[in-house]
Amino acid sequence: MSKKIGLYIGGRRFDVDVDDKFANFLEVQMEKDFNIEGNNEIKSVMQAYVRKNYELYIQNKDVKSILDKFEK
């Protein structure tokens, strides 16, 4: 099953269909990053994108560090 999640950006509504299991996680994360009930400026979307990519960068760095320890 899929669930539709929507967000207003720059006065326009954008909807995405995602898997039900992922939808719950995504909704919680979006509530942290965006105004779910109202409009979001493009700048805030860009800031959230950069913030999430930084989190991914740190996770990848940590995983690489752990893997390097196992290879020794």
C-alpha positions as CSV (number, residue, x, y, z in Angstrom):
1,M,0.0,0.0,0.0
2,S,1.0,3.6,-0.5
3,K,0.1,6.8,1.3
4,K,0.0,10.3,-0.2
5,I,1.9,13.0,1.7
6,G,1.6,16.6,0.8
7,L,3.5,19.8,1.5
8,Y,3.1,23.4,0.4
9,I,6.2,25.0,-1.1
10,G,6.2,28.5,-2.5
11,G,2.4,28.5,-2.4
12,R,2.1,25.3,-4.4
13,R,1.1,21.9,-3.1
14,F,3.3,18.9,-3.8
15,D,2.1,15.4,-3.2
16,V,4.2,12.2,-3.1
17,D,3.1,8.6,-2.8
18,V,5.2,6.6,-0.5
19,D,5.1,3.1,1.0
20,D,3.0,3.0,4.2
21,K,5.9,1.8,6.4
22,F,8.1,4.7,5.2
23,A,5.2,7.2,5.4
24,N,5.1,7.2,9.2
25,F,8.8,7.8,9.4
26,L,8.7,10.5,6.7
27,E,5.8,12.4,8.4
28,V,7.7,12.6,11.6
29,Q,10.8,13.9,9.9
30,M,8.9,16.4,7.8
31,E,7.2,17.8,10.9
32,K,10.7,18.5,12.2
33,D,11.8,20.3,9.0
34,F,8.7,22.0,7.6
35,N,5.5,23.8,8.4
36,I,3.1,20.9,7.7
37,E,0.0,23.0,8.0
38,G,1.1,26.0,6.0
39,N,3.4,27.3,3.3
40,N,7.1,26.7,3.2
41,E,9.6,29.0,1.5
42,I,12.0,27.5,-1.0
43,K,14.9,28.6,1.3
44,S,13.6,26.4,4.1
45,V,13.4,23.5,1.7
46,M,17.0,24.0,0.6
47,Q,18.1,24.3,4.3
48,A,16.3,21.0,5.1
49,Y,17.9,19.3,2.0
50,V,21.4,20.4,3.1
51,R,20.7,19.4,6.7
52,K,19.6,15.9,5.7
53,N,22.6,15.4,3.4
54,Y,24.9,16.4,6.2
55,E,23.3,13.8,8.4
56,L,23.8,11.2,5.6
57,Y,27.4,12.3,5.2
58,I,28.0,11.8,9.0
59,Q,26.3,8.4,8.8
60,N,28.4,7.3,5.8
61,K,31.6,8.5,7.6
62,D,30.6,6.5,10.7
63,V,29.9,3.4,8.7
64,K,33.2,3.6,6.9
65,S,35.0,4.0,10.2
66,I,33.3,0.9,11.6
67,L,34.1,-1.1,8.5
68,D,37.7,0.0,8.6
69,K,38.0,-1.3,12.1
70,F,36.8,-4.8,11.0
71,E,39.2,-4.9,8.1
72,K,42.2,-4.5,10.4
